[in-house]
């Protein structure tokens, strides 16, 4: 394994924890300021089948911009960047682990 594998793993783990906190904050803000969008996305409790795809549709579309709420838009942009970084980091982690499998 590469010397970067373990730090990358723990960085992705920390990003996942930050992601969960940001999801919670986003749902609290939506429930308080935009209840119709909150009910459209679904409940954030647990891993509900409807809430996760709806959250990604919300984040990866232009719905945050349509709300006209600067704080939610800023948070959505941060979450978009974090999601991209997490996907790229995950692919890199898999590559690093796979490429080091024959190292003694």
Residue, then its C-alpha position, 0 to 999 in steps of 0.5 A: x500500500x502507498x504511504x497515502x492510503x491511511x491518511x486518505x482513508x481517515x480524511x474520507x472518514x472525517x469528511x463523512x462525519x462532516x457530511x452527516x453534520x451538514x445534512x442535519x444542519x441543512x434539514x433543520x434549516x429547510x424545516x424552519x425556513x422552507x417547510x414545503x421543500x423539507x416535506x418534498x425531500x423527506x425525513x432525514x431520520x435514519x436511512x429512508x429510501x426516499x430521503x437520500x435520493x431526494x437529497x441528492x436531487x435537491x443538491x445536484x439540481x438548481x433547487x437551492x438557487x430557486x429558494x432564494x436563501x443565501x445561507x442554504x445556497x452557500x451550504x449546498x455549494x459546500x456540500x456539492x464540493x464535498x460530495x465531489x471530493x468524497x467521490x474522487x477520494x474514494x476512487x483514489x483510495x480504491x486505486x491505491x489499495x488495488x495497486x498495492x495488492x501485490x506489494x510484499 
